[in-house]
Amino acid sequence: MTQHCADSLIVLDFETTGLSPDMGDRAIEIGAVRLEKGEVVERFQALMNPGQRVSSFIENYTGITNKMLSKAAPCDEVMDEFAHFMGNSNLVAHNASFDKRFLDAELRRISRPYSGTFACSLLVARRLYQHAPNHKLGSLIAYKNIPSQGGFHRALFDSEMTSKLWMAMLQDIAQQTTGADVPFALIQKLSKTPKNAVNTLLASLAQKV
């Protein structure tokens, strides 16, 4: 896989028992898609038993019930499989700081390091689409007129929608910079650029091409 290109990586999403692994929350589902040159070439999805009951709020929010989780493989087993799937690929998530916290916490439990670097589609969208009503995943999918059939807040669906949003953003960046391939490093730089400096950054890249 071409590590330096932003169109070849893994887009992932977790559903969890709560907001913070530091407070004892665990992952209950992971979904991911592997992109190669902008195309989905592989998918990963699994429920996982966190060893604790989930609240009625989480059941209603995700549609994932305690009964479903009671039949699922334990977190350690699923995360070991995902570590194999992930390899050393770079990673994308919508609100990546959330997903990274859970990925780090779950992999730490099984002593599995990883070498990929995260990018956040939420941070990039805030800079590219400053006039969007908000930057929730569902809102951005509608804002960009990306077709969607399914339910948000399930991990595989969310990761697939994030991958479609990601590719739309890469196409928009490529058009503004007249560059065919968007480097992963550029995406990371863009996500940290002040909003009022985004156009200047993209214009300077266009001049270099």
SEMITOR-141953 format. One record per residue (C-alpha): residue number from 0; residue in three letters; x negated, y, z. Coordinates in nm, 3 decimals, always signed. Each point is the difference from the previous one (the first is absolute). Layout:
<rs>
NUM, Ala, X, Y, Z
...
</rs>
This chain:
<rs>
0, Met, +0.000, +0.000, +0.000
1, Thr, -0.124, +0.348, -0.080
2, Gln, -0.045, +0.147, +0.347
3, His, -0.057, +0.359, -0.109
4, Cys, +0.324, +0.036, -0.202
5, Ala, +0.315, +0.102, +0.184
6, Asp, +0.219, -0.222, -0.219
7, Ser, -0.156, -0.326, +0.124
8, Leu, +0.069, -0.067, +0.368
9, Ile, +0.251, -0.138, +0.249
10, Val, +0.313, +0.188, +0.109
11, Leu, +0.132, -0.125, +0.334
12, Asp, +0.276, +0.062, +0.251
13, Phe, +0.072, -0.129, +0.350
14, Glu, +0.325, -0.033, +0.188
15, Thr, -0.066, -0.002, +0.374
16, Thr, +0.160, -0.029, +0.344
17, Gly, -0.073, +0.367, +0.068
18, Leu, -0.231, +0.291, -0.074
19, Ser, -0.326, -0.082, +0.176
20, Pro, -0.216, -0.313, +0.033
21, Asp, -0.169, +0.178, +0.292
22, Met, +0.334, -0.024, +0.183
23, Gly, +0.029, -0.373, -0.071
24, Asp, +0.196, +0.019, -0.325
25, Arg, -0.062, -0.271, -0.260
26, Ala, +0.052, -0.051, -0.371
27, Ile, +0.309, -0.200, -0.101
28, Glu, -0.032, +0.012, -0.380
29, Ile, -0.264, +0.084, -0.255
30, Gly, +0.051, +0.063, -0.370
31, Ala, -0.266, +0.084, -0.254
32, Val, -0.060, +0.021, -0.372
33, Arg, -0.330, -0.021, -0.181
34, Leu, -0.042, +0.253, -0.280
35, Glu, -0.252, -0.054, -0.276
36, Lys, -0.022, +0.283, -0.251
37, Gly, +0.340, +0.119, +0.117
38, Glu, +0.180, -0.332, -0.040
39, Val, +0.132, -0.216, +0.283
40, Val, -0.184, -0.331, -0.037
41, Glu, +0.068, -0.162, +0.337
42, Arg, +0.234, +0.034, +0.298
43, Phe, -0.019, -0.096, +0.368
44, Gln, +0.295, -0.006, +0.239
45, Ala, +0.052, -0.169, +0.336
46, Leu, +0.200, +0.038, +0.317
47, Met, -0.204, -0.066, +0.314
48, Asn, +0.098, -0.094, +0.351
49, Pro, -0.139, +0.261, +0.242
50, Gly, +0.063, -0.209, +0.310
51, Gln, +0.246, +0.257, +0.133
52, Arg, +0.359, +0.096, -0.070
53, Val, +0.071, +0.296, -0.224
54, Ser, +0.248, +0.268, +0.104
55, Ser, +0.346, +0.034, -0.150
56, Phe, -0.119, +0.330, -0.152
57, Ile, -0.276, -0.179, -0.194
58, Glu, +0.241, -0.278, -0.100
59, Asn, +0.242, +0.257, -0.140
60, Tyr, -0.274, +0.217, -0.157
61, Thr, -0.176, -0.283, -0.183
62, Gly, +0.260, -0.275, -0.022
63, Ile, -0.259, -0.232, +0.155
64, Thr, +0.163, -0.191, +0.286
65, Asn, -0.143, -0.187, +0.297
66, Lys, +0.147, -0.316, -0.149
67, Met, -0.195, +0.055, -0.324
68, Leu, -0.321, +0.063, +0.192
69, Ser, +0.045, -0.309, +0.218
70, Lys, -0.050, -0.211, -0.313
71, Ala, -0.298, +0.201, -0.131
72, Ala, -0.369, -0.087, +0.029
73, Pro, -0.188, +0.181, +0.279
74, Cys, -0.172, +0.332, -0.073
75, Asp, -0.350, -0.152, +0.023
76, Glu, +0.076, -0.256, -0.273
77, Val, +0.160, +0.251, -0.237
78, Met, -0.273, +0.259, +0.048
79, Asp, -0.269, -0.256, -0.070
80, Glu, +0.172, -0.076, -0.332
81, Phe, +0.031, +0.371, -0.074
82, Ala, -0.368, +0.057, +0.072
83, His, -0.078, -0.254, -0.274
84, Phe, +0.246, +0.174, -0.236
85, Met, -0.144, +0.344, +0.075
86, Gly, -0.367, -0.087, -0.041
87, Asn, -0.208, +0.317, -0.034
88, Ser, +0.260, +0.197, -0.197
89, Asn, +0.077, +0.362, +0.070
90, Leu, +0.339, +0.061, +0.157
91, Val, +0.295, +0.236, -0.031
92, Ala, +0.301, +0.050, +0.225
93, His, +0.266, +0.267, +0.040
94, Asn, -0.090, +0.167, +0.329
95, Ala, -0.317, -0.208, +0.004
96, Ser, -0.106, +0.094, +0.353
97, Phe, +0.295, -0.207, +0.130
98, Asp, -0.073, -0.308, -0.211
99, Lys, -0.375, +0.024, +0.062
100, Arg, +0.055, -0.004, +0.376
101, Phe, +0.196, -0.324, -0.024
102, Leu, -0.235, -0.158, -0.255
103, Asp, -0.298, +0.081, +0.220
104, Ala, +0.172, -0.126, +0.315
105, Glu, +0.123, -0.327, -0.151
106, Leu, -0.331, -0.079, -0.172
107, Arg, -0.191, +0.086, +0.317
108, Arg, +0.200, -0.269, +0.181
109, Ile, -0.135, -0.263, -0.236
110, Ser, -0.346, +0.153, -0.038
111, Arg, +0.041, +0.062, -0.373
112, Pro, -0.179, +0.313, -0.127
113, Tyr, +0.077, +0.162, -0.335
114, Ser, -0.199, +0.236, -0.217
115, Gly, +0.267, +0.172, -0.209
116, Thr, +0.076, +0.371, +0.042
117, Phe, +0.348, +0.148, +0.048
118, Ala, +0.172, +0.275, -0.194
119, Cys, +0.335, +0.147, +0.099
120, Ser, +0.271, +0.049, -0.264
121, Leu, +0.189, +0.229, +0.240
122, Leu, -0.293, +0.242, +0.032
123, Val, -0.058, +0.000, -0.376
124, Ala, +0.371, +0.058, -0.069
125, Arg, +0.004, +0.297, +0.241
126, Arg, -0.266, +0.164, -0.215
127, Leu, +0.129, -0.096, -0.345
128, Tyr, +0.372, +0.048, +0.063
129, Gln, +0.015, +0.303, +0.225
130, His, +0.355, +0.083, -0.113
131, Ala, +0.147, -0.342, +0.080
132, Pro, +0.284, +0.016, +0.257
133, Asn, -0.211, -0.214, +0.235
134, His, -0.269, -0.263, -0.036
135, Lys, +0.172, -0.313, +0.125
136, Leu, -0.048, -0.292, -0.237
137, Gly, +0.366, -0.023, -0.104
138, Ser, +0.021, +0.375, -0.061
139, Leu, -0.313, -0.002, -0.218
140, Ile, +0.127, -0.297, -0.202
141, Ala, +0.315, +0.202, -0.074
142, Tyr, -0.199, +0.321, -0.062
143, Lys, -0.213, -0.176, -0.264
144, Asn, +0.301, -0.181, -0.152
145, Ile, -0.157, -0.340, +0.065
146, Pro, +0.260, -0.279, -0.032
147, Ser, +0.056, -0.194, +0.321
148, Gln, +0.228, -0.291, +0.078
149, Gly, -0.027, -0.142, +0.346
150, Gly, -0.024, +0.111, +0.360
151, Phe, -0.265, +0.217, +0.158
152, His, -0.154, -0.107, +0.333
153, Arg, -0.087, -0.347, -0.122
154, Ala, -0.372, -0.038, -0.049
155, Leu, -0.027, -0.142, -0.352
156, Phe, +0.261, +0.236, -0.144
157, Asp, -0.167, +0.300, +0.163
158, Ser, -0.344, -0.104, -0.126
159, Glu, +0.136, -0.047, -0.354
160, Met, +0.167, +0.343, +0.009
161, Thr, -0.318, +0.154, +0.140
162, Ser, -0.199, -0.156, -0.285
163, Lys, +0.239, +0.156, -0.255
164, Leu, -0.030, +0.338, +0.170
165, Trp, -0.379, -0.043, +0.013
166, Met, -0.024, -0.064, -0.374
167, Ala, +0.227, +0.298, -0.072
168, Met, -0.233, +0.219, +0.205
169, Leu, -0.309, -0.135, -0.177
170, Gln, +0.162, +0.077, -0.335
171, Asp, +0.078, +0.354, +0.112
172, Ile, -0.357, +0.049, +0.122
173, Ala, -0.140, -0.143, -0.324
174, Gln, +0.214, +0.241, -0.205
175, Gln, -0.120, +0.299, +0.202
176, Thr, -0.366, -0.101, -0.017
177, Thr, +0.016, -0.155, -0.353
178, Gly, -0.181, -0.300, +0.145
179, Ala, +0.110, -0.353, -0.087
180, Asp, -0.127, -0.170, +0.317
181, Val, +0.057, +0.164, +0.336
182, Pro, -0.277, -0.090, +0.245
183, Phe, +0.103, -0.124, +0.345
184, Ala, -0.242, +0.252, +0.152
185, Leu, +0.191, +0.283, -0.168
186, Ile, +0.325, -0.116, +0.157
187, Gln, -0.163, +0.001, +0.342
188, Lys, -0.136, +0.350, -0.060
189, Leu, +0.338, +0.123, -0.123
190, Ser, +0.179, -0.134, +0.308
191, Lys, -0.222, +0.220, +0.221
192, Thr, +0.015, +0.312, -0.219
193, Pro, +0.204, +0.294, +0.135
194, Lys, +0.327, +0.031, -0.192
195, Asn, -0.086, +0.346, -0.132
196, Ala, -0.327, -0.132, -0.146
197, Val, +0.139, -0.302, -0.188
198, Asn, +0.048, +0.176, -0.335
199, Thr, -0.353, +0.140, +0.019
200, Leu, -0.143, -0.345, +0.067
201, Leu, +0.187, -0.160, -0.292
202, Ala, -0.088, +0.287, -0.232
203, Ser, -0.369, -0.033, +0.086
204, Leu, +0.015, -0.371, -0.081
205, Ala, +0.169, +0.071, -0.332
206, Gln, -0.291, +0.227, -0.098
207, Lys, -0.250, -0.277, +0.071
208, Val, +0.173, -0.254, -0.225
</rs>
